[in-house]
Amino acid sequence: MPCKINVLEENGKVKIAGMRPTMISQFFPEIGSKEAEEVEKDVIEMVNNAR
């Protein structure tokens, strides 16, 4: 499953942006919603830990 996360700097602040896996799963029917929810929890945890 693609889980692109962008890290950029704008006006001296670091920003982290990405699309939620639960949204991405709507475009990939072979990925179940439960699987996408689990991945989303992991991605959110990674982003929060990077703050």
Stockholm file with secondary structure:
# STOCKHOLM 1.0

chainA/1-51         MPCKINVLEENGKVKIAGMRPTMISQFFPEIGSKEAEEVEKDVIEMVNNAR
#=GR chainA/1-51 SS CCCCEEEEEETTEEEEEECCHHHHTTTCTTSCHHHHHHHHHHHHHHHHHHC
#=GC SS_cons        CCCCEEEEEETTEEEEEECCHHHHTTTCTTSCHHHHHHHHHHHHHHHHHHC
//
